[in-house]
Amino acid sequence: MITRNARAAYYALLEVPMRMNSAFYRRFRAPRRGTLKVQLGPGRDKYFEGWTNVDANLFTARCDVWADLRHSLPFRDTTVDAFYSHHVIEHLPENSLFFHFSELYRCLKPGGVIRVGGPHADNAMKKFVEGDIAWFSSDFPDKRESIGGRLSNFLLCRGEHLGLLTSSFLREIAGAVGFDEFRLCAPVRETHHPQYFDTQVLGKEHEGTPEAPHTIIIEARRPAIVHSHHRTRPMRANDYRG
């Protein structure tokens, strides 16, 4: 596991080159037409064939576009059919999540969809209150004997997770930037958009406790018709920062 200091040094050193590369791709290389499916943060093992895979890690990830996901996405307005993001957004600063979702919205075609997943804070808190230590079976990133230690492992991951993902918070974010048809989905086996999230995609999701998943999965859609009360200008990165 990469230390926080090493990760911070990496982003401090390469933030400007990443942003320049992202802007160059968006201006000169990003597709203008045709079907475009984008995965954010594939790492090494979750690369999708037939998708455009975007990652910030040059050394251990396999990606098609090198870009910092904390900033504007490297795609033109209304050109993406589907975004997939699995265990990525919990690593983004919590106060940038509204901006990140507004970028997903900006890039999507009308009627385009997202599938986003991360640590299931609702279930973690429920299992903690129930005293179900067996649910917290992983020793990652640290071996912990107590249920409180395991809860900390799950939610905070030694400081790598920067926000708690609950269904109500994700619904609030998605609704605030204009998404509709917000749905919770079971990992691995459930999607409302199988034309995009097919067996290649679902097969990369892992879940050992389907009755109380460790991963919260949401799907949402950019409306085919934008209503007048929804945001029409691109959101700035500091719009939701105090």
C-alpha positions as CSV (number, residue, x, y, z in Angstrom):
1,M,0.0,0.0,0.0
2,I,1.4,3.4,-1.0
3,T,1.9,5.7,1.9
4,R,0.0,9.0,2.1
5,N,3.2,11.0,2.0
6,A,4.4,9.1,-1.2
7,R,1.0,9.7,-2.8
8,A,1.0,13.4,-1.9
9,A,4.5,13.8,-3.3
10,Y,3.5,12.1,-6.5
11,Y,0.5,14.4,-7.1
12,A,2.5,17.5,-6.1
13,L,5.2,16.6,-8.6
14,L,3.0,15.6,-11.4
15,E,-0.3,17.5,-11.0
16,V,0.6,20.2,-13.6
17,P,1.8,17.7,-16.2
18,M,-1.4,15.6,-15.6
19,R,-3.6,18.6,-16.0
20,M,-1.8,19.6,-19.2
21,N,-2.1,16.1,-20.6
22,S,-5.8,16.0,-19.7
23,A,-6.4,19.4,-21.4
24,F,-4.5,18.3,-24.5
25,Y,-6.5,15.1,-24.8
26,R,-9.8,16.9,-24.3
27,R,-8.9,19.5,-27.0
28,F,-7.3,17.4,-29.6
29,R,-7.9,13.7,-29.1
30,A,-11.2,13.1,-27.3
31,P,-13.8,11.6,-29.5
32,R,-16.5,13.9,-30.8
33,R,-19.0,11.2,-32.0
34,G,-19.7,7.5,-31.7
35,T,-20.2,5.4,-28.7
36,L,-17.8,6.3,-25.8
37,K,-17.6,4.3,-22.6
38,V,-15.2,5.5,-19.9
39,Q,-13.8,3.8,-16.8
40,L,-12.3,6.0,-14.2
41,G,-9.5,4.5,-12.1
42,P,-9.0,0.9,-13.5
43,G,-5.7,0.3,-11.8
44,R,-3.9,-2.7,-13.2
45,D,-6.4,-5.5,-12.9
46,K,-9.7,-3.9,-13.9
47,Y,-8.8,-2.6,-17.4
48,F,-11.9,-2.9,-19.7
49,E,-11.4,-3.7,-23.4
50,G,-13.5,-1.5,-25.6
51,W,-13.6,1.3,-23.0
52,T,-11.5,4.4,-22.5
53,N,-9.7,3.8,-19.2
54,V,-8.5,6.9,-17.3
55,D,-6.1,6.8,-14.4
56,A,-3.6,9.1,-12.6
57,N,-1.1,6.3,-11.8
58,L,1.6,6.0,-14.5
59,F,3.5,3.2,-12.8
60,T,1.2,0.5,-11.6
61,A,-2.1,1.2,-13.5
62,R,-3.0,0.3,-17.0
63,C,-4.7,3.2,-18.7
64,D,-5.5,4.9,-22.0
65,V,-5.6,8.5,-20.7
66,W,-3.4,9.8,-17.9
67,A,-5.4,12.4,-15.9
68,D,-5.9,13.6,-12.4
69,L,-9.5,12.7,-11.4
70,R,-9.6,15.5,-8.9
71,H,-9.9,18.0,-11.7
72,S,-11.8,18.4,-14.9
73,L,-12.3,15.2,-16.9
74,P,-10.5,14.9,-20.3
75,F,-13.7,14.7,-22.4
76,R,-15.8,17.1,-24.4
77,D,-19.3,18.1,-23.3
78,T,-22.1,15.6,-24.0
79,T,-19.9,13.0,-25.7
80,V,-19.8,10.1,-23.2
81,D,-22.4,7.3,-23.2
82,A,-21.5,5.7,-19.9
83,F,-19.1,6.2,-17.0
84,Y,-17.9,3.4,-14.6
85,S,-16.1,4.1,-11.4
86,H,-15.4,1.4,-8.8
87,H,-13.7,2.1,-5.4
88,V,-12.4,5.4,-6.7
89,I,-14.4,8.3,-5.4
90,E,-13.8,7.6,-1.7
91,H,-10.2,8.6,-2.4
92,L,-11.3,12.0,-3.7
93,P,-11.5,14.9,-1.2
94,E,-15.1,15.0,0.1
95,N,-15.6,18.6,-0.7
96,S,-14.8,17.9,-4.4
97,L,-17.4,15.2,-4.9
98,F,-20.0,17.6,-6.1
99,F,-17.6,18.9,-8.7
100,H,-16.6,15.4,-9.7
101,F,-20.2,14.4,-10.3
102,S,-20.9,17.7,-12.2
103,E,-18.0,16.7,-14.5
104,L,-19.6,13.3,-15.1
105,Y,-22.8,15.1,-15.9
106,R,-21.1,17.6,-18.2
107,C,-19.4,14.9,-20.3
108,L,-22.4,12.6,-20.6
109,K,-24.7,12.7,-23.6
110,P,-28.4,13.4,-22.7
111,G,-29.6,10.0,-21.5
112,G,-26.1,8.9,-20.6
113,V,-25.6,6.9,-17.4
114,I,-23.1,6.3,-14.6
115,R,-22.3,3.3,-12.3
116,V,-20.3,4.3,-9.3
117,G,-19.3,2.1,-6.3
118,G,-17.3,2.4,-3.1
119,P,-17.2,1.3,0.5
120,H,-20.7,0.8,1.8
121,A,-20.8,3.1,4.9
122,D,-24.5,2.4,5.5
123,N,-23.9,-1.3,5.9
124,A,-20.7,-0.8,7.9
125,M,-22.4,1.4,10.5
126,K,-25.3,-1.1,10.7
127,K,-23.0,-4.0,11.2
128,F,-21.0,-2.1,13.8
129,V,-24.1,-1.3,15.8
130,E,-25.2,-5.0,15.6
131,G,-21.8,-6.1,16.8
132,D,-21.3,-8.3,13.7
133,I,-17.5,-8.5,13.8
134,A,-17.5,-11.3,11.2
135,W,-18.8,-8.8,8.5
136,F,-15.5,-6.9,8.9
137,S,-13.4,-9.9,7.9
138,S,-10.6,-8.2,6.0
139,D,-7.3,-7.4,7.7
140,F,-6.5,-4.7,5.1
141,P,-4.8,-2.3,5.6
142,D,-4.0,-3.4,9.2
143,K,-4.7,-6.4,11.3
144,R,-7.3,-5.4,13.9
145,E,-8.9,-7.6,16.6
146,S,-11.6,-5.2,17.8
147,I,-14.8,-4.3,15.8
148,G,-13.9,-0.7,16.3
149,G,-10.5,-1.2,14.7
150,R,-12.0,-3.1,11.8
151,L,-14.6,-0.3,11.3
152,S,-11.8,2.2,11.1
153,N,-10.0,-0.1,8.6
154,F,-13.1,-0.2,6.5
155,L,-14.2,3.4,6.6
156,L,-10.8,5.2,6.8
157,C,-8.3,2.7,5.4
158,R,-5.4,4.4,7.2
159,G,-6.4,7.8,6.0
160,E,-6.7,6.8,2.3
161,H,-10.5,7.2,2.3
162,L,-11.5,10.8,2.4
163,G,-15.3,10.6,2.6
164,L,-18.1,8.3,3.7
165,L,-20.3,6.9,1.0
166,T,-23.9,6.5,2.0
167,S,-27.0,6.1,-0.2
168,S,-28.5,9.4,1.1
169,F,-25.3,11.4,0.5
170,L,-24.7,9.9,-3.0
171,R,-28.4,10.7,-3.8
172,E,-27.9,14.3,-2.6
173,I,-24.8,14.8,-4.7
174,A,-26.3,13.2,-7.9
175,G,-29.5,15.1,-7.5
176,A,-27.8,18.4,-6.9
177,V,-25.9,18.3,-10.2
178,G,-29.0,17.2,-12.3
179,F,-29.0,13.3,-12.4
180,D,-32.2,11.4,-12.3
181,E,-33.2,7.7,-12.1
182,F,-31.0,7.2,-9.1
183,R,-30.9,3.5,-8.2
184,L,-29.0,1.3,-5.7
185,C,-27.8,-1.9,-7.4
186,A,-26.4,-5.1,-6.0
187,P,-22.8,-5.6,-6.9
188,V,-21.9,-8.3,-9.5
189,R,-25.4,-9.3,-10.4
190,E,-27.6,-6.2,-10.9
191,T,-27.7,-3.4,-13.4
192,H,-30.4,-1.3,-15.1
193,H,-28.2,-0.6,-18.1
194,P,-26.9,-4.0,-19.4
195,Q,-26.0,-2.5,-22.8
196,Y,-23.1,-0.8,-21.0
197,F,-22.5,-2.6,-17.8
198,D,-22.2,-6.2,-19.2
199,T,-20.5,-9.3,-17.9
200,Q,-17.0,-7.9,-18.5
201,V,-17.9,-5.0,-16.1
202,L,-19.9,-6.9,-13.5
203,G,-17.3,-9.7,-13.5
204,K,-14.7,-7.3,-12.1
205,E,-16.9,-6.6,-9.1
206,H,-16.4,-8.9,-6.1
207,E,-18.8,-9.3,-3.2
208,G,-18.7,-12.1,-0.6
209,T,-21.8,-11.0,1.4
210,P,-24.6,-10.3,-1.1
211,E,-27.2,-9.9,1.7
212,A,-25.2,-7.0,3.2
213,P,-22.7,-5.8,0.5
214,H,-19.4,-4.2,1.4
215,T,-19.7,-2.1,-1.7
216,I,-22.5,0.4,-2.4
217,I,-23.3,0.7,-6.1
218,I,-25.4,3.4,-7.6
219,E,-26.6,4.0,-11.1
220,A,-28.0,7.3,-12.3
221,R,-28.8,9.0,-15.6
222,R,-28.4,12.4,-17.2
223,P,-31.9,13.3,-18.3
224,A,-32.6,13.1,-22.0
225,I,-34.3,16.5,-21.6
226,V,-32.7,19.0,-19.2
227,H,-35.3,20.8,-17.0
228,S,-34.9,24.5,-16.4
229,H,-34.3,24.2,-12.7
230,H,-31.2,22.1,-13.2
231,R,-27.7,23.6,-13.4
232,T,-26.8,24.6,-17.0
233,R,-23.3,26.0,-16.5
234,P,-20.3,23.9,-15.7
235,M,-19.6,23.7,-12.0
236,R,-16.3,25.1,-10.8
237,A,-14.1,23.1,-8.5
238,N,-14.7,25.5,-5.6
239,D,-18.5,25.8,-5.9
240,Y,-19.1,23.5,-2.9
241,R,-16.0,24.4,-0.9
242,G,-16.6,26.4,2.3
